[in-house]
Amino acid sequence: MSNQKIKALFPEILEFLSKPYRYKILYGGRGSGKSWGVARELLIQGAIRQQPLRILCAREVQRSIKQSVHQLLSDQIQELQLGSFYEVLENEIRGKNGTKFSFTGLANNTVESIKSFEGVDRVWIEEAQTVSKKSWDILIPTIRKPESEIWVTFNPSLDTDDTYQRFVINPPENSKVVKINYNDNPFFPDVLEQERLHSKEHDPDYSNIWEGECKSAVDGAIYAKEITEAQEQGRVTKVPYDPQLKVHVVMDLGWNDSMSIILVQKGVSDIRVINYIEDDHRTLDSYSAQLKDMRYNWGQMYLPHDGRTKDFKHGVSAEDIMRRYDWDVRIVPRLDIESGIRVARMNFHRVYFDTNTKRLIECLKHYRRGISSTTNEPGAPVHDEYSHGADAFRYLAVSIEDMTNESWHNSEIKYSNLGIV
């Protein structure tokens, strides 16, 4: 089919899709035509080339083919009158020249299975705002065939998301990054225009949904209002270390899950988060050594209640280990999660976050409640990759009154306003 011309209409802003770039990034709001345009261009490229293309269509999670762009490609095959060239199968699409479209969920693959993608010519990542750093770090170096390309489409969620940071804020070399919205699409239908106008009047997320602007926090985020105010009030800024104040260490313990460590100084009326560490599969002695190398004026170290749990193999606890490394260890006061969240909210207005604590801020933006599938009501906080940093922040809040810049401290904390002692 290489000598046959295919008639296809595209918004002018998408002309770059036919040009060679290692990364083609399209982000923006609903009705922009970005996914529609990418589907068309990939189908055309797969049909007009003498050599077949291997095209992988992926997203972070794909539990069934219905969650993929399979249907969108099938519809565009009919629109482009390419039904005689492409054979649409249940789980893939094949062209007569050997071109093949396949579909996968990145989170479903292991490091070894992703290596099978090495011979892919084009990768299209749809709904890329949900793709994790881990998935990107594994996928990108795997796509290394000469002249291979990575195409990315998404409506941004948070400006701290890895996809947004990786491709919009710090785009790699040989990238074409285009923001595209409904007003860039000359084929924007009237039915969507009516939806857009209604959303503009009634939907507080209008700028995200239709104009591709980032949200301040994920939908249902527990600290959405507080983190928005912190940003608007300039409390996410450069927070210098003050050697006259003690640096306290607040930890949420983890091994397979993340270890989260907040370094905080307490001023007269403010709380200064000056650093944040998050990692996994590391021993406590390595964290202790990392902290000691910072040579801060150290105060207390606060561990959650499981810090007193004795390891069944060695009979020692995290508290025992850290005391051996000369830390002044305290156990966070016992509060249920909901009471701890209330204390965190009460103290949020006092907190300044250093700009190098972006990961902690990301955790607070994503920390949310689960929604019941039967009642649609919010429930307990979700335990996921973001909850560990949020838990450490909660421990900070319930311990803040115990923190002192003296060598002594009062170990009893009272919350009379909550009725908790």
C-alpha positions in Angstrom: 0.0 0.0 0.0 3.1 2.2 0.0 2.1 4.0 -3.3 -1.5 4.7 -2.3 -2.4 8.0 -0.8 -4.6 8.1 2.3 -6.9 11.1 2.7 -7.0 12.2 6.3 -7.8 15.4 8.1 -5.8 16.6 11.1 -5.7 19.8 13.2 -2.9 21.9 12.0 -1.2 21.7 15.5 -0.7 18.0 14.9 1.4 18.2 11.7 4.5 17.4 13.7 3.3 13.8 14.2 4.6 12.9 10.8 8.1 14.2 11.5 10.9 12.3 13.3 11.2 13.0 17.0 12.3 10.5 19.6 9.5 11.8 21.9 6.2 13.2 20.8 4.3 14.6 23.8 0.7 15.8 23.6 -1.1 17.0 26.7 -4.2 19.0 27.3 -7.9 18.9 28.0 -10.9 17.1 26.7 -12.0 17.4 23.1 -8.6 18.4 21.8 -8.4 15.4 19.4 -5.0 14.3 20.6 -5.8 10.6 20.9 -7.8 10.7 17.7 -5.0 12.3 15.8 -2.3 9.9 17.2 -4.4 6.9 16.2 -4.8 8.2 12.7 -1.2 9.0 12.2 0.0 5.6 13.5 -2.4 3.8 11.3 -1.2 5.8 8.3 2.5 5.2 9.1 1.8 1.5 9.6 0.1 1.3 6.2 2.3 3.4 3.9 5.7 2.0 4.8 7.3 -0.8 2.9 8.8 -2.2 6.1 6.3 -3.2 8.7 6.1 -1.3 12.0 5.7 -2.9 15.4 3.5 -0.5 17.3 2.9 -1.0 21.1 -0.1 0.7 22.6 0.2 0.8 26.4 -1.1 2.4 29.6 -0.2 1.9 33.2 -3.1 -0.5 34.0 -4.9 -2.6 31.4 -7.0 -5.4 32.8 -8.8 -6.1 29.6 -8.6 -5.1 25.9 -11.6 -2.8 26.5 -9.4 -0.5 28.6 -7.0 0.0 25.7 -7.1 2.1 22.5 -8.1 -1.0 20.5 -11.6 0.3 19.8 -10.4 3.8 18.9 -8.0 2.4 16.3 -10.7 0.1 15.0 -13.0 3.1 14.5 -10.3 5.1 12.8 -9.5 2.2 10.4 -13.1 2.5 9.2 -12.9 6.3 9.0 -9.7 6.1 6.9 -11.2 3.4 4.7 -8.3 1.0 5.6 -10.5 -2.0 6.3 -9.1 -3.9 3.4 -5.5 -3.4 4.7 -5.9 -3.9 8.5 -7.3 -7.0 10.1 -8.8 -6.3 13.5 -8.4 -9.2 15.8 -9.6 -9.6 19.4 -6.2 -8.6 21.0 -4.2 -7.1 18.2 -4.4 -5.4 14.8 -2.5 -6.6 11.8 -1.6 -5.0 8.5 -1.1 -6.8 5.2 2.6 -5.6 5.1 3.3 -7.2 8.5 2.6 -4.1 10.6 1.2 -5.1 14.0 -0.5 -3.2 16.8 -0.3 -4.8 20.2 -1.7 -3.7 23.6 -0.4 -4.0 27.2 -0.6 -2.6 30.7 2.8 -1.5 32.0 2.1 -2.3 35.6 1.1 -5.9 34.5 4.6 -6.6 33.1 7.8 -7.6 34.9 11.2 -6.3 34.0 11.9 -9.4 32.0 8.7 -9.3 30.0 9.2 -5.6 29.1 12.5 -6.6 27.5 10.4 -8.3 24.8 9.5 -4.8 23.6 13.0 -4.1 22.4 12.1 -4.5 18.7 9.2 -2.0 18.9 9.2 0.9 16.4 6.5 3.1 18.0 5.2 3.1 21.6 2.0 5.0 22.3 1.3 5.6 26.0 -2.3 6.8 26.5 -3.5 8.3 29.8 0.1 8.7 30.7 -0.6 10.9 33.7 -1.0 7.7 35.7 2.3 6.0 34.6 4.6 5.5 37.5 8.3 6.5 37.6 9.2 2.8 37.9 7.3 2.0 34.7 9.0 4.8 32.8 12.4 3.9 34.1 12.0 0.3 32.9 10.2 1.1 29.6 12.3 3.9 28.1 15.7 2.2 27.9 14.0 -0.9 26.5 12.7 1.0 23.4 16.1 1.3 21.7 15.6 0.2 18.1 17.1 2.7 15.6 14.5 5.4 14.8 12.1 4.2 17.4 9.7 6.7 18.9 7.8 7.1 22.1 4.4 8.9 21.8 2.7 10.2 24.9 -0.8 11.5 25.4 -2.4 12.6 28.6 -4.6 15.1 30.5 -2.3 16.3 33.3 -3.3 15.6 36.9 -0.7 17.1 39.3 2.4 19.1 38.4 4.4 16.8 40.7 3.4 13.6 38.7 6.4 11.9 37.2 5.0 12.1 33.6 4.5 15.8 33.8 7.9 16.5 35.4 9.6 14.1 33.0 8.2 15.4 29.7 6.7 18.9 30.3 8.9 20.5 32.9 12.2 18.7 32.0 11.7 17.3 28.5 14.4 15.1 27.1 16.4 15.8 24.0 14.8 15.3 20.6 11.3 16.0 22.1 8.3 17.8 20.6 6.0 18.8 23.5 2.6 20.3 22.5 -0.2 21.4 24.7 -3.5 21.0 22.8 -7.0 21.9 23.9 -10.5 22.0 22.4 -9.9 25.4 20.8 -7.0 23.9 18.8 -9.4 21.3 17.3 -11.3 22.6 14.2 -13.4 19.4 14.4 -14.6 20.0 17.9 -18.3 18.9 17.9 -21.2 20.9 19.0 -22.3 18.3 21.6 -19.0 18.7 23.4 -19.2 22.5 23.2 -22.5 22.3 25.1 -20.8 20.0 27.8 -17.9 22.4 28.0 -20.1 25.5 28.6 -22.1 23.7 31.3 -18.8 22.6 32.9 -17.5 26.1 32.8 -20.5 27.3 34.8 -20.7 24.5 37.3 -17.5 22.4 37.5 -14.7 23.6 39.8 -12.3 21.4 37.9 -13.1 23.0 34.5 -9.6 24.3 33.9 -8.2 20.8 34.4 -10.8 19.0 32.4 -11.1 21.3 29.4 -7.9 23.5 29.5 -5.4 20.9 30.6 -4.2 22.8 33.7 -2.8 20.8 36.6 -4.9 20.2 39.7 -3.7 21.3 43.1 -4.4 17.7 44.5 -6.0 14.5 43.3 -9.8 14.1 43.5 -10.8 13.3 47.1 -7.4 14.2 48.5 -7.5 14.5 52.3 -5.3 17.5 52.4 -6.4 19.2 49.2 -7.4 22.5 50.8 -4.4 22.6 53.0 -1.8 21.9 50.4 -3.4 24.4 48.0 -3.2 27.1 50.6 0.4 26.2 51.4 1.3 26.8 47.7 -0.8 29.9 47.3 0.6 31.4 50.5 4.2 30.8 49.4 4.9 28.1 52.1 6.5 25.8 49.5 9.8 27.7 49.2 13.4 27.6 50.1 13.6 26.8 53.8 17.2 27.2 55.1 18.6 25.1 57.8 19.0 27.1 61.1 21.9 25.7 63.1 20.5 27.3 66.3 17.4 25.0 66.1 17.3 21.3 66.6 16.5 19.0 63.6 14.0 16.3 64.6 13.6 13.1 62.6 10.1 11.7 62.0 10.0 8.2 60.4 7.4 5.9 59.0 9.1 2.5 58.9 9.2 0.3 55.9 11.2 -2.4 54.1 9.2 -3.6 51.1 7.0 -0.5 51.5 8.7 2.8 51.5 10.7 4.1 54.5 9.7 7.8 54.8 11.8 10.2 56.9 10.9 13.9 57.5 13.5 16.3 58.9 11.9 19.2 60.7 12.8 22.2 62.7 10.4 23.9 65.1 10.4 27.7 65.2 8.5 30.0 67.7 5.3 29.7 65.7 6.3 27.8 62.5 7.2 24.3 61.5 10.0 24.0 59.0 10.2 20.8 56.9 13.8 21.1 55.6 14.4 17.7 54.0 12.7 14.4 53.1 14.1 10.9 52.5 12.1 8.0 50.9 13.6 4.6 50.0 13.0 0.9 50.4 14.9 -2.3 51.1 17.6 -0.6 53.2 18.7 -1.3 56.7 18.3 1.1 59.6 22.0 1.5 60.0 22.3 2.9 56.4 19.6 5.5 57.1 21.4 6.4 60.4 24.7 6.9 58.5 23.0 9.0 55.8 21.5 11.2 58.5 24.7 11.6 60.5 26.5 12.6 57.3 24.3 15.7 57.1 25.9 17.0 60.4 22.8 18.8 61.6 22.1 19.9 65.1 20.1 16.8 65.9 17.1 16.7 68.3 14.8 13.7 68.8 14.0 10.8 66.5 10.3 9.9 66.4 9.2 6.4 65.5 5.7 4.9 65.2 4.4 2.3 67.6 5.7 -0.6 65.5 9.2 0.9 66.2 9.0 -1.0 69.5 8.1 -4.4 67.9 10.9 -6.9 68.4 12.1 -8.6 65.2 11.3 -12.3 65.5 14.7 -13.3 64.1 17.0 -11.1 66.2 14.8 -10.0 69.1 15.6 -6.3 68.7 13.3 -3.4 67.7 13.9 -0.4 65.5 13.9 1.6 68.7 16.7 -0.6 70.1 18.8 -0.3 66.9 18.5 3.5 66.6 19.4 4.0 70.3 22.5 2.0 69.6 23.5 4.6 67.0 23.1 7.3 69.7 19.7 8.6 68.6 17.4 10.1 71.2 14.4 8.0 70.2 10.8 8.8 71.1 7.7 6.9 70.2 4.9 8.9 68.5 1.9 9.3 70.8 -0.8 6.7 70.1 -3.7 8.4 68.2 -6.1 6.7 65.8 -5.7 7.7 62.1 -8.7 10.1 62.0 -7.6 12.0 65.1 -4.1 12.2 63.7 -5.5 13.6 60.4 -7.4 16.3 62.4 -4.2 17.3 64.3 -2.3 17.4 61.0 -5.0 19.8 59.5 -4.9 22.0 62.6 -1.1 22.4 62.2 -0.9 22.6 58.4 -1.1 26.4 58.4 2.2 26.6 60.4 4.2 24.4 58.0 6.8 25.6 55.5 8.1 23.0 53.0 11.5 23.3 51.4 11.5 22.9 47.7 13.6 19.8 47.9 10.7 18.0 49.6 8.7 17.6 46.4 8.2 13.9 47.0 6.5 14.6 50.4 4.3 17.3 48.8 3.4 14.8 46.1 2.4 12.3 48.8 0.2 14.8 50.5 -1.4 15.8 47.2 -2.2 12.1 46.5 -3.3 11.0 50.0 -7.0 10.2 49.6 -9.8 8.2 50.9 -11.1 5.0 49.2 -14.6 5.3 47.7 -17.1 2.5 48.3 -18.2 0.9 45.1 -21.7 0.2 46.6 -22.4 3.5 48.5 -20.1 5.8 46.6 -19.2 7.2 50.1 -15.6 8.0 51.2 -14.0 5.6 53.6 -10.6 5.0 55.2 -7.5 6.5 53.7 -6.0 4.4 50.8 -2.8 2.5 51.5 -0.6 3.0 48.5 2.8 4.4 47.4 1.8 7.9 48.7 0.4 6.9 52.1 3.8 6.4 53.7 4.9 10.0 53.3 1.5 11.2 54.5 1.7 8.9 57.5 5.1 10.4 58.4 3.6 13.9 58.2 0.8 12.8 60.5 3.3 11.5 63.0 5.1 14.9 62.8 1.9 16.7 63.6 1.0 14.6 66.6 4.6 14.9 67.9 5.2 18.6 67.3 4.3 19.8 70.8 6.8 17.4 72.2 9.7 18.8 70.1 12.0 21.2 71.7 15.2 23.1 70.9 16.6 22.2 74.4 18.4 19.1 75.4 15.5 18.1 77.6 11.8 17.7 76.7 8.4 17.0 78.1 7.5 13.5 76.9 3.7 13.9 77.7 1.6 15.4 75.0 -2.0 16.5 75.5 -4.6 17.4 73.1 -7.3 18.8 75.4 -9.1 20.4 72.5 -9.7 16.9 71.0 -10.5 15.3 74.3 -7.4 13.1 73.9 -4.7 12.7 76.5 
